């Protein structure tokens, strides 16, 4: 599949997480608004080419809700969004990716942009994308759960150095390690399935 377009599908989530983490509580709503604008641009571009992606549609709904709640809610809501809502986005986005696997694995929509149409209905094509989509869903949930754990540890920390160590490990080491592992898996898994598939099954040149 086109790796650049695949990564761009996660760009609103990446920008939201990066911006919201570095702004104060009021910045979560603005960060979500930026993500909404990015998803709208992605939807407009996709409409002219291959149609809207299920991942983009889910991101649009999720970030729209966060933006509205953030602007309408009071200071207490803003603080909750900053502490818990920000990392919870990853958990919800990953769960959304898992739930949509039986309906339309989100990686399949990106794969279809580079794979010939005659392969779209093959069992190998569906198997590869179901596994990749499920794996990415779990990975995103793990990253989100790491952020939630940081918030929980900060709330109960008795040592001033503890939050800094937890932030380094769970907000940086774990996400980078998970993403690095998933990038390697995404590149290697389709080739492994193709080699395991019997000749003549339509497994050649899928992804």
Buried (B, 14 or more C-beta within 10 A) or exposed (E): BEEEBBEBBBBBBBBBBEBBBEBEBBBBBBBBBBBBEBBBEBBEEBEEEEEBBBBBBBBBEBBBBBBBBBBEBEEEBBBBBBBBBBBBBBBBBBBBBBEBBEEBBBBBBBBBEEBEEEBBEBEBBBBBBBBBBBBBBBBBBBBBBBBBBBBBBBEEBEEEEEBEEBBEBBBEEBBEEBBEEBBEBBEEBBEEBBEEBEEEEBBEEBB
